[in-house]
Every structure is written in structure tokens, then in C-alpha cells.
């Protein structure tokens, strides 16, 4: 199962705003349901290449994988390709084993709120915010005004809660990590595959074909056929086909659809590495 690019429940938009693809959360659930109905299916490999995404979408995919494991008693192997940061790693910890490419970048455990203020710009061109509200904090986070210290504390409280959720998910699935060690690792920094292995964030270093061998080992199989779900007309030739480019060249806010993820100014809480 391919988890590539920004993790979101936003549908991909094509020409004229049309889309024939479901959003990532819906697609993963659809594929898990299909796998659950297949009695010949013995293991699932998550092919992850993502800097993360929204908090809700990352958590929903994690939840669906956990539910799938509980219902089917199936082994899950996560293989991190170029990148498995923040929400990408959040999803990866749902797996029984995590394998990362030698050149993988992972980690970035933490939460970020994407927000900006254009108040100064509006003042320069003679535009003033005249919004009407019923409560003092109804417009908190609006890009039309500077954030107050009290509003910042409110947002920080929300982010602290989401951060604790991230830590709890890791602690539940990576039993060897003590709470003290986990908090030291979870300061938002990224790690190489070698560092991640040393710190206990992953289980092995290897390639996608080695992840397939690991899936067979974990399932007690000597022979197996790899199946990739895809819609009719989509080209799939091998285990690397249709892997979205989520490498370093695309991990910056200029290449993220700000309209979708910041919702035209509304603060967005993200499990995202966004340098």
C-alpha cells in the first residue's frame, strides 16, 4: 500500500478541479477492506514516502491500520523510502516492523501550526479588518490580525495535547523506548536511517525487496506473490511503480497547496516536516 506525498483527506484536484481519485484516507481504507476480504492475503507492506500531513488524516490512517490488524491478525511491515517524517512516521509505527532505506530521513516527531499574519501588509494598502464577533477569541488565528499572547497560549495548549497523542502512539508501539528517551528524541529533529536504528525508532535498514522478505518471514511463508491494488488504467509494472516524488525537492511550503492545508488563513495543526 502506497502512502506517498502529503497525508490528507483532501482529494487530488486535476484539470478544471475535477478528480477521479479518492483522498488518501479513503483510498487506504478501501484497500484495507479489499485486503481483509482476501483469504490468501497474509501480510501488508506500507510503502511510505511522506513528510507527514494533517493531524487528523495521519491519525485516521493509523487508526484504520490498527483496526485492520485487530480484525485480521495480519502482519504489517512499513518500508520508509526517501522520507517518513512526522505524520509519515506516525503511520509507520502502526506496523509490526519498520524497515528504512539506507538513505531514509525520518523522525520530526512533533506538531506544527501553519499560520500567518498579513495585518502589516493590509495597513500599508489602507485595508482594515472590521470583522464582527460574539466572543473575544472567535477570530483567534485570523491572518488579518496579529496573534495575542493569550491566543498563542491557547493554541499552544491544543498543540501540546496533540503532541502528547503523538508520543502515546509511539510509546504504545515501540515498547523498547522509555518515556524519557522518547521525549529526548521527540524535539522535532530529523534522523538518518542509521540514527533511527540506533535510537530504536526503526527495526532494520534495507530496501523494499528486503521488506517483502521480512513480511514473508513474519508471516511464516517461504513463497508469496506481491499484489498492489490500483484502479483500472493505472500503470503498475513493479514494486516501485507510481511512487510519488516526496523527496527533498518537494518538501517546502511553496509546493504545498496552501489553500487546502491552511484553508485560506484558518490555522491548521499538522504532523508535518515543513522546513
N, C-alpha and C positions, 0 to 999 in steps of 0.2 A: 504494500500500500504506500502510495506516494504522498508525502507531506512536504511540499516544496513551496517556497515563497512565504509571503506574509500570511500568518494564520488569522483567518477572519471568517465571519459568517456573511460577508458581503459577496454578492455574486459578481463574477468577472463580467465586465462590460465590453462588448465588441463594437462594431460599426453601428451607428445610429442608436447606441445604447442598448442594443439587443444582446441577449446571451442565451446560449443553448446549454450552458454548463451550470450545475448546481453549485452552491457555495461549498467551501472546503468541509465545513462541519456536516452538512447534509450528505456530501459525497462519501465521507469516511463512514458515516452511519449506514448508508446504503451498502457500501462494500462489506462492512462488518456483518450486516444482516444476510447478505449473499453468502459470505463465508460460513456463517452459522448454519445455514441450510445445507451446506455441502458436507456430507458424511465422510468424504475422502480427504477433507482438509485436516491437516494435523498440526500446522504451525502458521504463524503470520509474521512477516517481516515488515517492519515500518522503515521505509527509506526516507530519512529526514534530511532536509537541506533548507533550513529556515532560520531567520534571525529572531523569530517569535512573532507576536501579533497581539491582538486584544486579549485582555484578561479572560473575558467570558468565553471566547471561542477556544482558547487554549484549554481552559478548564472543561468545557463541554466535550472536546475530543478526548481528553484524559478520562473523563467520566465514562464515555461510551466504550473506550477500550477496557476499562476496569469492569464494566458490566458484562462485556463480551467474554472476558476471561472467566468471570464468575459463572456464567451460564454454560460455557462450552468446555471449561477446563483445558484450554488450549495454550500452548507456549507462544509467547510473544518475544520477538527479537528486534531490537531497534538498531539500525545501522545509520550512524550520522556521517554524512558526506562532507561537503565543504564546511557546513555550518549547522550547528544545533545549539543556538544560544537562546537564553531567556525562555520564552514560550516554547521554542523548539526543544529545549532540554526538559521543560515541564512535561511535554508529551512523551519524551523519551523514557522518563522514569516509570511510566506505566508498564514498560517491558520487563520481562524476567531477566534479560541480559541486555547490556548496551555495548555495542562494538563501534569504534570510531576509526575512520581512516587516519593514517599517519599524519596527514596534513589538516585534519579537522580543527576547527576552532569552536569551542563550546563554553558553557558557563553563563556569564552575565545574569546571575541569579538576582533578581530584584524587580522593582516596579518603576515605571516612569509615567508621568502625566504630560501628555503633549498639550501645551497651551501657549498662547502668545497674546501680546497686547499691542494694539495699533492706536492707542489713545493719543500718543505724541504726534503721530502722522496726521490723525484727524484734526487735531488742534491747528496744525500748520496750514491746513486747507480750509479751515473755518467750519468744520463739521463737529457737532456736539451730540453726545448721547442723551436722548430725552426719554429713555425707557420708563414705563410706569410699572411699579411692582407692589406687591402686598406684604412683602417681608424684607427685612434688611439684607438677607443673604440670597434672595431669589435669583439674582443675576450674578452670583459668585462664579468666577471663571470666565466671565464675558471678555472677549477681546477688545471691547470698546472702552474698557477702563483698567486701571492698574489694580492688581490684586492687593488687598489689605493684609496686614499681618494676621488678623483674626481669621480671615478666609484661608490664608496659607496653612494655618494650624488645623483648620477643619479638613482641608484636602490631605494634609499630612496624616491625620488620623485615619482617613479612609485608606490611604496608601499603606500605612503600617499594618492594617488589618489584612490587606491583600498580600502583603509581603509575608506575614505570618502563615497565610494559607499556602504560599509557595513553599516555605520551609517545611510545613507539616506534610505536604505531598512528598517532598524528597525524603524526609525522615521516615515516612511510612514505607517507602520502597527501597531505600538504601540503608538497611539496618546497621551496617558497619560504621556509618557516620554518626559520631556523637553530636549532641546538640551544640556543644562548644566548638567542635571542629567545623560543623556545618555553618555556623554563624561567621566564623572567620573566612570561610570560602565564599559566603554569600554577600559580598560587598559590591556586587555589580561588575566585577572584573571578568575578563575572558581568560580561557585557558587553552593551551595546546593539548593535543591528544595525550602526549607524554605526561604532562602535568595532571590532566584529568584522571589518568590511570593511577598515578602516584597518590593522588588525593582521595581516590575512591569514588569519583564521580562516574566512571565507566568501568567496564569489566575487562575489555580487551581492546587491542589495536589491530586493525586488519581491514580488509576490503569487503566489498559487497558479496563476492563469491564465498568468502570465509564466513560471512553472516549466514549464508544459506547452509553451509556445512554445520555451523553452530546450531541452527534451527533443527537440522536433522538429528544431531547429537542429543539435543534437549528433548526431542520427541521420540527418541529410541528408534530412528529409522536408518536404514542403510541405503535405500533408494527413494527418490522423490522427484516429482515433477513440479517445477515452479510455474505458478499461474498468476498473471497480472490482470486484474479487472480493468476493462476500458469500454467506452461506448463505440458503437459501430462507426467505421470510417476513420477512427483514430489509429495512426500508425504505431505499432509496437513490434519491435524486432528483437530486443534483448532486454536484459535486466536494467540497463541504463537508459532505455528509450523514454523520451518525453520528460526527462528530468529538467525541471525548471531551473533557470540560472538564478540562484540565490547567493552567489558568491560575493566577494568584497566589492565588486564593481556596482552592485545594485543595492547595497545596504547603506542608504543615506536618505534623508527625508525628502530630497529633491525627486527621488524616484518612487516615493510612496504617494498614493492617491490621497492627498490631504483632505479632499472633500469627503472621502469615505471614512477616513480614520479620525479626523478632527471634527467632522460634521459641521463644517463652516464655522468653526470657532468654539464649539462645545468641547470642554475638556474630555480627553479620552485616557482611560487607565490602561496601560499596556505592559505586558510581559514581552518587552522588545529591546533588542540591542540596536540603538539608533545613534551611532556616532556622527 
